[in-house]
Amino acid sequence: MPRALAVTCKVICLLLIGVVGSLLSEKNDLQFLVLTFSVQFKSVTLGLLPLQAEPIRVVVTGAAGQIAYSLLFSIAKGDVFGKDQPIILILLDIPPMLPVLDGVVMELQDCALPLLREVIPTDKVEVGFKDIDAAILVGSMPRKEGMERKDLLKANVAIFKTQGQALDKYAKKTVKVLVVGNPANTNCLIASKSAPSIPKENFSCLTRLDHNRACSQVAMRCGVSSDKVKNVIIWGNHSSTQYPDVHHAKVNLSGSEVSAYDAVKNDAWLRGDFISTVQLRGAAVIKARKLSSAMSAAKAICDHMRDIWFGTKEGEFISMGVYAAGNSYGIPEDLIYSFPIQIKNKTWKVVDGLPINDFSRAKMDATAAELVEERDTAMDFLSQ
Amino acid sequence: IVLVTGAAGQIAYSLLFSIAKGDVFGKDQPIILLLLDITPMLPVLEGVVMELQDCALPLLREVIATDKEEVAFKDLDAAILVGSMPRKEGMERKDLLKANVAIFRSQGAALDKYAKKTVHVLVVGNPANTNCLIAAKSAPSIPKENFSCLTRLDHNRACSQVAMRCGVPATHVKNVIIWGNHSSTQYPDVHHCKVSMSSGELACFDAVKDDSWLKGDFIATVQQRGAAVIKARKLSSAMSAAKAICDHMRDIWSGTPKGEFISMGVYSTGNPYGVPEDLIYSFPVQIKDKAWKIVDSLAINDFSKSKMDATAAELMEERDTALAFLAA
């Protein structure tokens, strides 16, 4: 829309200039007017080419890694921020990965993508986070052989504290931050606490992958395509305590919308194997591929970010890990917890008033307890 | 119904998502994806199937993972042959050709036996041109025009190099040509290329204003880009290869824009540029109604002619070696 308006203004201005110019000139005849107008029309037509929205700055950390490799292409193609939104992509990783990053930059160039204005590889946070509009924090310390959960938390607290501070110092205050690197919820909380001048609502963590997996499991069970399943919810932590809840989910069966429990007709599965399948899917993929699930993670990241940017559809909600303060479901405050969410004007809101039965309550509490424990351990490290 | 071979590998991993999303065959075209790889890779293939399911893509009706040709090639509308024998340490060019002749003869025969006669086949696995020729010759009941090999990656790389030199987005560069073999003898030719600058549309040589670069380093950069990416990433260029495959297949399916041409390795018999017959050679091509046509009457100067001949010579040598194995 703004582009069309700008073009119209430009054409009108040039027409006026043409008319005024020909009136003021000595050769005050129709021929001159036509000539002037055609010259200006040509320049307007050609000037149409670069006339586009201002580029946004997007940083991806862990940019030399697997998930980023699947993700960067989709971002640069326009699948996340829109087909008319030019992008400046900043790729952040640790110094040993800089040569690999150069290879990634080469490949992005070779993809010949029109929206990609610039690609900046770096290992410096002051470059990585400068003036950014969106940050996707994929990089984190992976769990190594023999590592305890505590060690993993300690290492990641250090990383996300630094990145939170960098966001606070260099990024735009309107920046939207999506934390992917695990443990995602707690890393997100640490980053948010280390960036006090950025609203906590701008931070979220990824549970969309679990959400998509849950949709897909229900869809396959019902023999429909996964876009016919909606309003699945992932509650809690992006870990094996997550609770995939389909009590409010709907399935479109041959044109009529049916509740998931009625569509599947197998309560035992929905309360048992379905839940564990979704919870343990990540491990199943690693076991088969010998690598973690980059393709589907990248797809989920795109879905999550795109919904933040453009909003969710009327009557539909998706799952996101967000700051729990003020929630109406009795979840402890001061956590990043995955809720059912609707988004409008780049602002999310937890879907309120969904009835919660005892079965769901127990599971929601269990995952909250794990998050409280993680948070307390992490805050210990933070204060050191 | 679309088949991808080498489906457990790197390039396929970047490619399958784009296909299933609708970027190649259209946003309203449902797809049944067939994934073929060798038996040891079946567990990895299972993981890929899981991930495709987890992507929750509406157009993906079904995904079938298999190591059997009679399953993989059945009733195909499109086949993307990515899988090939990679060059191992100490392998001679001859050994590579011999191993791949076996693979592509078998797959050509399977296409002949099981696929629809209207199938479009894109060969990616290297040596792409010669593998494509072998497959076409092993599938006599499928028109040779339905076979092509990928030189779109080199084409995109050339566009990108010119674009960066001129400071414009890569989509402002068109009608670049890649002649010949998808190897280091390929000839990236910009004599007919146009660049859209803020001052208007210019011939490439006028836009770049550096003839020696265009005849020297530019060519070498595009020819060796693959090796440069491997050196940096320690892995070959899956992302950009997948993008090029999508571009190539999508242009076959939906046609090329008016006045623009792209590069594809196609059967050279009947070509207007004096390139030897019975090769798969990369030409400038326009596509309409799923049929390609070589862009003819482009002026060819001596500089271009010698480069076009050199890459043709390499292709003839490859073909003769391969055909010898085929007969054995």
Interface residues (C-beta under 8 A of the other chain):
Chain A: L46 G47 L49 P50 Y69 S70 L72 F73 P99 V100 D102 G103 V104 M106 E107 L108 Q109 D110 C111 A112 L113 P114 L116 R117 L209 N212 R213 C215 S216 A219 M220 S225 S226 D227 R281 A284 V285 I286 K287 A288 R289 K290 S293 A294 M295 S296 A298 K299
Chain B: Y13 S14 L16 F17 P43 V44 E46 G47 V48 M50 E51 L52 Q53 D54 C55 A56 L57 P58 L59 L60 R61 L153 N156 R157 C159 S160 A163 M164 P169 A170 T171 H172 S196 S198 S199 G200 R225 A228 V229 I230 K231 A232 R233 K234 S237 A238 M239 S240 A242 K243
